[in-house]
Amino acid sequence: MRKNLLKEMIDFNVSEEDLSVTTGLTRKTIKNKISGKYDFSLSEVILIKDTHFPGKEIEYLFHDFEDKLKAS
Protein backbone atom coordinates (compact mmCIF):
# COMPACT_ATOMS: atom_id res chain seq x y z
CA MET A 1 0.00 0.00 0.00
CA ARG A 2 1.37 3.39 -0.95
CA LYS A 3 0.17 5.26 2.14
CA ASN A 4 2.06 8.48 1.47
CA LEU A 5 0.70 8.65 -2.07
CA LEU A 6 -2.84 8.11 -0.77
CA LYS A 7 -2.39 10.79 1.89
CA GLU A 8 -1.20 13.31 -0.68
CA MET A 9 -4.00 12.37 -3.07
CA ILE A 10 -6.47 13.28 -0.32
CA ASP A 11 -4.62 16.47 0.64
CA PHE A 12 -4.33 17.65 -2.99
CA ASN A 13 -7.79 16.36 -4.01
CA VAL A 14 -6.32 14.04 -6.66
CA SER A 15 -8.50 11.07 -7.57
CA GLU A 16 -7.70 7.68 -9.04
CA GLU A 17 -9.44 8.97 -12.16
CA ASP A 18 -7.00 11.91 -12.29
CA LEU A 19 -4.06 9.49 -12.15
CA SER A 20 -5.75 7.35 -14.80
CA VAL A 21 -6.05 10.30 -17.16
CA THR A 22 -2.47 11.40 -16.48
CA THR A 23 -0.92 7.97 -17.08
CA GLY A 24 -3.31 6.56 -19.67
CA LEU A 25 -3.92 3.53 -17.43
CA THR A 26 -7.34 2.21 -16.49
CA ARG A 27 -8.76 3.16 -13.13
CA LYS A 28 -8.61 -0.49 -12.07
CA THR A 29 -4.90 -0.63 -12.92
CA ILE A 30 -4.28 2.56 -10.93
CA LYS A 31 -6.16 1.07 -7.97
CA ASN A 32 -4.07 -2.12 -8.19
CA LYS A 33 -0.84 -0.14 -8.37
CA ILE A 34 -1.77 2.07 -5.42
CA SER A 35 -2.65 -1.02 -3.38
CA GLY A 36 0.73 -2.54 -4.17
CA LYS A 37 -0.63 -5.45 -6.18
CA TYR A 38 1.37 -4.19 -9.17
CA ASP A 39 4.27 -1.76 -9.41
CA PHE A 40 4.27 1.64 -11.08
CA SER A 41 6.89 1.99 -13.79
CA LEU A 42 9.57 4.63 -13.30
CA SER A 43 8.05 6.75 -16.06
CA GLU A 44 4.62 6.57 -14.36
CA VAL A 45 6.14 7.56 -11.02
CA ILE A 46 7.84 10.59 -12.55
CA LEU A 47 4.73 11.60 -14.52
CA ILE A 48 2.47 11.37 -11.45
CA LYS A 49 4.91 13.29 -9.27
CA ASP A 50 5.55 16.04 -11.82
CA THR A 51 1.89 16.46 -12.78
CA HIS A 52 0.14 16.24 -9.42
CA PHE A 53 2.73 16.61 -6.65
CA PRO A 54 5.57 18.84 -7.94
CA GLY A 55 6.61 19.91 -4.45
CA LYS A 56 6.94 16.35 -3.14
CA GLU A 57 9.86 13.96 -3.42
CA ILE A 58 9.50 10.67 -5.28
CA GLU A 59 11.16 8.94 -2.34
CA TYR A 60 8.38 10.17 -0.07
CA LEU A 61 5.44 9.50 -2.39
CA PHE A 62 6.64 6.07 -3.48
CA HIS A 63 8.85 5.01 -0.57
CA ASP A 64 8.22 1.30 -1.22
CA PHE A 65 9.09 1.82 -4.90
CA GLU A 66 12.49 3.21 -3.90
CA ASP A 67 13.14 0.11 -1.78
CA LYS A 68 12.42 -2.08 -4.81
CA LEU A 69 14.82 -0.06 -6.98
CA LYS A 70 17.59 -0.53 -4.42
CA ALA A 71 16.97 -4.28 -4.31
CA SER A 72 17.39 -4.71 -8.07
Secondary structure as GFF3:
##gff-version 3
##sequence-region A 1 72
A	DSSP	alpha_helix	3	11	.	.	.	ID=ss1
A	DSSP	alpha_helix	16	23	.	.	.	ID=ss2
A	DSSP	alpha_helix	27	35	.	.	.	ID=ss3
A	DSSP	alpha_helix	42	52	.	.	.	ID=ss4
A	DSSP	alpha_helix	58	61	.	.	.	ID=ss5
A	DSSP	alpha_helix	63	71	.	.	.	ID=ss6
###
